[in-house]
Amino acid sequence: MVLDLFYHPYVFYNICMRRIFIMIFILILTLSCGSITLSLIYPAPTATPTSLPAASPTLLPSHSPTPFPSLSPSALPATSTPAPGTTPNPLLKTFTVLYHPDDLIYVGDQVSFEVISPPGLDVKDANLRVQVDPPGGPNLGPVNFAAWGIQGRYEATMIWVWDTHDLDPGAHTLSFEVQPEGYSWTEQVTLQPSSAMPPDQASAHWASTQTHCCTVFYITNTASERDLTTLSTMVDEQAQDAIEKMGANFTEPITITILPRLLGHGGFTSTEISVSYLDRNYASNSWALVVHHEMIHAIDGHLGGDFRPSIFVEGLAVYMTGGHYKSEPLMPRAAALLDGYLNEYIPLKTLADDFYAAQHEIGYLEGASLIEYMVKTYGSDAFFSFYRDIHSHQGESQSDSIDAALKVHFSITFSQLEQDFLAALSQETDTPAWVDDVRLEVNYYDTMRRYQQLLDPSAYFRTAWLLDNKTMRERGIVADYLRHPHTPSNLALEILFITAGQQLSVQDYTLASQTLDVINSVLDAIDHGTPDPFSVSPITADYFSISSTLQQQGYEVQSIRLNSDSASTNVTSSTGPDLIPLDLQRTGGQWIIRP
């Protein structure tokens, strides 16, 4: 999408410039399949990664255990109080403050704030100021409230404004003030001593390597550095295939930044490509497909066009990649959405006019299938002539722009195209075999996004904390991508998602459905403030207990294979990204690591 890639999957985020020194772009995932001559000019590859300036020691949180339901400061809403003499807005409940980096904050961090306005409060003309350790501390801001992300959430965003290098560890008071409304409140943030930072995080920094096609940036001491040779080969393979399919000419390397945490569904494209790579990838998709999807977006943007509607931009990336999260037959799966099957089909006008507000997986599947239908019906050259010749006029909806271009190129309306498309879908014969697969895929990713909104809000694709990678590299900042919530609750749920994804991949729909049900039961319990939310089922209790036991011993669990009273796991430690196999045994109702 213009936000979501396949990485979900891949994504284009439309993000605004927020601070003097950083630009947060509106990421528009591009899609397209071109019919131009291919002439690829590769720079010579280099075998040895080149290190960039070392980052200041602001990396991941420590592995010390955090008992549930302990939340980081960024997850807690701040109660706001009108200043004396002001009239409070009756709709005002709380402002929510999200702190970055996520999770623990260490002395030396460059801290950012997202201050999200309560629903119903008009803050379009308001601004935010923050004073550190009043009355004598520095004043930060003011910064205006503005729309953030493709969701357009209104918030005041202060990026890297609080430099903590010269501060003492311990509690610090932050005083927030919203003007002209006059609302103010204070919060306390605890800075951990820099000496408490795990060694792998403290020494992590940006580095790069050059492949045939691309300049690849990554952060050291992460899974991407460990697997860099394999990933570099995959990048070249996917780039070559995408360029050939799109018929594009490239004379400069494509820039790819590998993120060590999951943001959105795992992929974004703007001036460069960002893709997530991590061991505990709870988006359960193919990294090669994510990269290919984002490559299509990058090439599509290079080929251009006056106006490329989102439904075609995202649909093209899925169509050219041969699937969204996995290789898949598009038309039979799209037919499963029709009445008589799932009854989840979204009318094309609705989808075109507000693509990213629609159910994510359905929108991508319909967009890709529509392109497949048009290419089969009119031919590739005719489709791309139409696609590159869509124009937008003031006050015109995306569906109106599509309708006008269809009349010029194919002498049909958008409504007529949809009728023909639906008729073609109804003729698909393999549809019944895909009904459960489509239904559970939608359930899986809806549940995953629910988890992100509840326990990892920075990862949610419509408001993801995706920054200007180039500026981050220049400033040596890695903490915003390295740190993420990692309580036993996060770890257990993310591995449960991986379990459900594996069950889906082997078409065990009954078990996958059961696993998704227990995940939602845990999320329900957390949402309702239940003291022991993982007690809803034996498997969730075991996953939580195993995650807790391993964290108490200084490990972060990456995978769990449960077998009655024993479990096999892969873990990492603060010494680096290498996977360590550990076996556990249930003894006296407790999980212990076998010697």
N, C-alpha and C positions, 0 to 999 in steps of 0.2 A: 504494500500500500504506500501511500506516500509516507508511510511511516513504518509500516510493519513489513518486514521482509519475510522471508521465510524463516527466518531463523527461528524465526518466524518471520520468524520468520519474519520476514523482512519488511522493513518499514521505513517510511519516509516521514520524518517528523518536521512539522512546520513549527519552528520555534523562533522566538523573537530575540533581537539584541537586547541584552538586559543590563550589562554593566559597561563602564567605560572601556575596560580592557578585555571584554569577551563578547563574542558573538554567538548567539544560540540560534541556529538556523531553523527555518521551517523545512523539515526534512521531507522532501517529496520523492518517494520511491518512484522510479520511472520504469516504464515497461515498454518494450517494443521489439519487434522482430523486423529487421530491415532487409531491404533487397538492394544492397549496394555492394560494390566489389570489395572483396576482402584483401587487405594488404597490411599485414601486421608487421610492425618493426619492433623487435625486441631489444632491450638493452642487454648487455652481457651480464649473466648472473654472477653473484659473488657468494662464496661458500661460507665466509665468516661473518656473523652478525656484527654490525657496528653499533657500539654503545653510544647513547645520547647522554647529556649531562645527568649525573646522578640526582635522583629526586631527594627532596628533604625527607627525613624519616617520618612519613605519614602514611603508613600502610594499613594492613588488616588489623582487626581486633585480636586480642589474645585468645588462646584456647581455653582459658579458665572457664569452668562451667557457670552457666547462668540459669538459675532455676526458673521454671515456668511459673507465672506468665510474665516474667520480667521483660519490659519493653525498653528500647532505647529512647532517649529524650525525643528523637524525631518522630516517634509514634504517638506522642501524647498531646492532646489538645490543650491550648492555653486559655484560661479563663480571662476575659477582658473586662475591664472596669472603666466606665466613662469618667473622664476627668471632672473635677468639681465645676459646677456651673454649666455643664453640657446636658443636653437632653438625649438619653439613650434611645436608639432605634429599637422598637419593640420586637423586631425580628432577630435582633442580635443575640446569639447564644455564646459562641466561642470563636476565636480565631485559632486555627491549627498551625503550629510551627513545625516544619520539618527541617532537621539539621543535617548538613552534609559536611564531611563524610558520614555515611550511615554507621550505625553501631557505636563503638567506642570512639571517643575523640581524644587525641593525644596532644601534649605540648609540642608545638611545631607545625600543627595542622593549619591550613588555610581554610577557614570555616565559612560555609555558605548557609543562607537561610531562605526557606520558602515560607511565607506567611500567607495562609490561605484564608480568604474572607468567608464568613458564614453564609449559608444560602439565604437569599433574600435581601442582603445588605448591599446597597449601591456604593461601590468604592471606585467608580470609574475616574473620579476626580480627586481621589485620596492619595496620600503618600505615607510612607513608613520611615520612621527613624528608630535607631537602636543605640542605646548608650551602654557601654561595657563598664561594669563595676562602678555605678554612680556613687558619689557625684563627680569623681575626678577622672574617670576613665574616658577613653576615646568615644567620639560620636560617629556612628555609621549611618550613611544615607544623607539626604532623603532619597528614596526611590519610589516611583509611582506604581500603583497597582495596574496590572495589565493582564491580558489573556495569555495563558501558558499552554503549550502543547496543542495537539490537534483537538483536544477536548475544549480548549478555550477557557480553562479554569482561571478565575480571577484571583491573582495573588501578587504580592510584592516579592520580587526575587532579588536577593543580594548574593552575588557570586564572588566567593573568595575575598570577602571584605574584612574578616576578622583574622588577623595574623596573630597566632598564639606563640610565636617563637620565643618571646621574651617574658612570657608569663610563668607563674608558679603553678605546679599541679595542684589540684583540689577544686573546690566549688567556686564558681564565678557567677555573678549576678548580671543578667541582661534585662534592661528596661526597654520595653517596646511602646511606641506611641504612634497612633494613626491620626493624621490630621487631614482635613479640618474637623473630622468628627470628634476628636478629642478622646478616643478610647486609648487606654493604656493598661499595661500589666507587666509583671516581672516574672522571670524564670531563672532557675539556677541550672548551670551546666557544669558538670565535673570533668576537668581535664585530667587524663591519666598521665603519669610521668612518661617521658619518651623512653626511659630505660625499660619500661614494662612492655614495650612493643615487641612482638615475636621477631626473632632474628631474620626470618625470611622476608618479613614485611619491611623491616627497618632498612634492609639493603636493596630492596626492589627499586628498579628504575626503568625508564623507557629505553628500548633498544630497537634496532631495525635490521632487516636483511633484504637483499634484492633478489627476486626470482626473475625468470624470463619475462613475465608480464607485468610484475607488480613490485611496488615498494611496500613491504609488510612491516608495520610497527607492532610491537608487543611489549609486555611488561615482564621483566625478569622474575625468576623464582615462581613462575606460574606454570600451569599445564601447557600453555602454548609454547613456552620456551622448551619445556621437556620434549614436546612432540613436534618441534619446529620443522625438522626435515620432512616428516610426513605431511604436515600442513602445507608447506611450501610446494611440494609436488602436487597436492590436491588443488591448490590455488591456480597453478599453471594449467592443469588439465581442465578445470572448470572455465577459466578465462578463454582458453583456446576454443573450447566447444561453444561458449556463448558468442564469441566474436564471429565464428564461422556461421552460426545460425542467424545472427543479426546482419551479417555482411558489412561489417564496419571497418573503418581504417583507424588505426591508432599509432601515433608516433611518440607518445609519452607513456611512461608506466602508470598503471592504475594504483592509487594509494588505498591500502587496506589497513585498518586498525583492528587488532584482535582484542576483544574485551574479556577480562577474566571473570566476569560475572554476567548473569542473565539479565538483560534489559529488554522489556517488551517480550517479543517472541524470539528474539535473538539476532535480528539483523536490521540495519538502517543504511540508507544511502542518501548522500547530499553531494557535496563537492568531493567526498571520499566515502569509501565503504567502511562500515563498522559491523563486525560480526562477533558474537559471543562464542567462546570456547572454554569449557570447564568440564571437570569430571562429573559433577552432580548436575547434569543438564536435565532439569525437570520439564523442559519443553519437549523432550523426546522426539527430536527431529534429526534429520541427516545433515551434518555439517557441510558436506559437499553440495547438497541441494540448496542450502542456505546461501552459500557463496555464489552458486550459479544464479540463483534468483537475484541477488544483489548485483551481480555482474550485468545481468539483463537490464536492470534499472539504470546502472551507470551508462551503459551503451545507448540505451533508449534516450537518455538525456543528452548524450553526445550527438545523436542523430537529429534531435530537435523536433520542432513542430510548433505552430502558433499556440495551440491549446490542446493538451492531452488530458482528457477526462480521467478521473481516478479509476473508474470501473475498467477502463482499458489499460491504464498504467499497471494496475495490480494484476489484472487478468492476463496481460501479456507476459509478465514475469513468471506466473504459474504455468501458462501454456508453453512457453519456451523451455521451461525447466522440466516439464513433464509431470508436474505435481506440485503441491504446496509443501506439506511436511514430509512427503514420501512420494515415490513414483506411483502414479495412480491413473486409471482410465477416467477421463474427465466427464464425457457425456453420460455414461451409465451412472456415475455417482451423482451428477447433477439431476438426472431423472429421478433419483430416489427422493428428491425434495418435493416432487409433485403430489397433488391430491391422489389418494389411493395408496400412497406410501407414507411419507413423513408429514406431508402437508406443511412444509416449511419454506416453500418457494417465495422469494421476495420479488415483487414486480420490478421490472427493469428501470422504470422511471423513478420509483422510490429509491432504488439502489444507486442509480446514477446521481441523483440530486443530493444524497447525503451518505456517501459510500461508507465512511468510517464510523458512522453511527449505527450501521446495520450489523447484524450478527456476523462476526468476523469470518469464520470458516465458510459460511454459506455465501457471503459476498464474494470471496475470492474464488470459490468453486464456480459460481454462476458467471463471473467475469471471464474466467479462463475458458469455460465451456462455450460461452458466446463467441469468443474469438475463434475457437476451434471450428464451430459451426460456420462462421463467416468465411474462414480460410477454405474450408471444404466446399462451400457453396460458390464463392466468387473468385477464389484463387488468392495466393499470397500477395502477388503484386497489387491486385485491386484493393485488398484489405489495407495494405500499407499506404497506398495512395490516398485512401479515405482517411486513415488514422492521422497521417501527417498534414491533412488539409482541413482539420476541424478548427473552427474559429469561435471565439467567445466575444459577445457584445455586452455592453453595460446593461445590467438588469436582467440578463438572460441566464436561465438555469443551465446546468450541465446537460440535462436531457434535451433542452431546446437546441443547444449547440450541436448535439449529436444528431438530432432530428434534421436540422438544416443540412448537415454534411451528408447524411444518408440520401436525402432527396437529390442532391447534386451528383453523387457518385453512383447510386444504385436505383434512383427513382422510386424509393419507398420511404415510408415514415418509420419512426422508431417503434410505434405501435405495431405496424405491419411486420417489422423485423422480429419483434417479440412473438407474434402469432406464429410465424414460420419456425422460430427457434423452439417454441413449446411443442409444435407438431413434430419436429425432429426428435426432441427428447422423448416424446410419448412412444416413438417407434423403437427405442432402445430395448433390446431383449435381455441384457444381462443385469438389469436394474435390481431385481429382488435380491441378488447375491450381495449387494452393496448397502442395503438399507441399514443393517445393524452397524456396519462400519462407519457410515456417515453420521448416524445418530450418536454413536459413542464418541466420535471425534469431536463433534460439536459440544457434547457434554464435558469431555476432557478439558478442552481449552476454555470453556466458560468457567469451569471449576478452577483451573489454573489462574485465570485472571481474578477470580474471586479471592483466591489465596494471596495474590500480589496486593490487591487493594487493602486486604485486612492486615497482612503481616509483613509486606515488603512494598510499601506504596511507591518507592522510587523506581520500581521495576515495571509498574503498570504502563502499558504501551501508549495510552492516550495522554499521559502526563509524565513520561519517563524522564529521569535525570540524565539526559544525554547532552554532553557539553561539546564545545569546540575542541576537537582532538588536537589540532595543530597548536592552539594556545596552551593546552595542557602539556604537550611535549616541550614547548618552549620554556614553560615555567617549571618543568620537572615535577608536575603534580600527578600522582598516581592513586592517591587514597580514594578519590571519588569513585573509581572503578574497582579498586581492590576490596574495599570494605562493603559488607552487606550484612543484614541480620543473620545471625548464625546461632541462635539459641537451640537447644534440643528440639523445641517445637518446630522451628524452621527446618532443621535437618531431617526430622522424622517425616514431616509432610512432603518435603521435596523427594525423598526416597520412595515414599508411597506413590507419588506421581510417576516416578521412573518405573516402579512395579506395574502400575496400570498401563503405562506405555508399552512395556514389554509384552504384556498380555494382549494388548491390541495388535501388536506387530505379528503375533502368531495366530490372530483371529480367534482368541479365546474370549469371546464377547461376554459370556456369563461371568467369568472371573473379573474381567475388566470392569463390568458394570458394578459388581460387588465392591471392588476396591474404590471406585469413584464414590459409591454410596457412603463408605466409611470415612473417606476424606471429607465429604460434605457434612457428615455427622460431627466430625471434629471441628470443622469450621463453624457449624451452628453453635456448638458448645462454647467455643472461644468467643463468638459474637455475643452470646448471652451471658458471658462472664462466669461460666461454670468453673469451679475450682480445679477439677481434674478432667479436662476435656478429652484426654487420650484414653480414658477408661471406657469409652463407648464400645470398644471391641477388643478382643485379645490381640489381634495383629497390631492395632495402633498402640496399645499399651506396650507391646514388645518393642516396636520400632522406637518409641520414645525412650524406653528404659535403656535400650542398647545405645542410642545416641547419647544419652546422658552419661552412661558408664564410660564410654570411650572419651567423651569430652573431659570428664573428671581426670582421666589419665593423660590428658594433653593431646588427644587425637581428634581430628574432624572426620566423621564418617562420610564416605563417598558412595558406598553401596552396601546393601544388606541382602543376604540370602538366608532365609529362615527355614529351619527344619526341626519342628517340634521344640525340643529343649536344647538345641544347638543352633549356632548361627555362624556363617562365614561372612566376613566383611573386608572391604578395602578402605583404608584410611590414609590420611596425610597428617603430617606433623609440622611443627614450626621450623623444622630444619630444612624444608623444601617441598617441592611438588611431587616427589616420587611416591607412587602408590605402595602401601604396605599392607600385605594380607594379615588379618588377625582373626582368630577363631574365638568364639565365646561359648560358654556353657551356662545353662540356667541351674543354679544351685540354691536350694532353700528359698525359691521364689525370686532370687536376684541373679542378674547376668554378670558373670565374671569373665575376664580374659584368661584363656588357657595359657599356661606357661609355654 
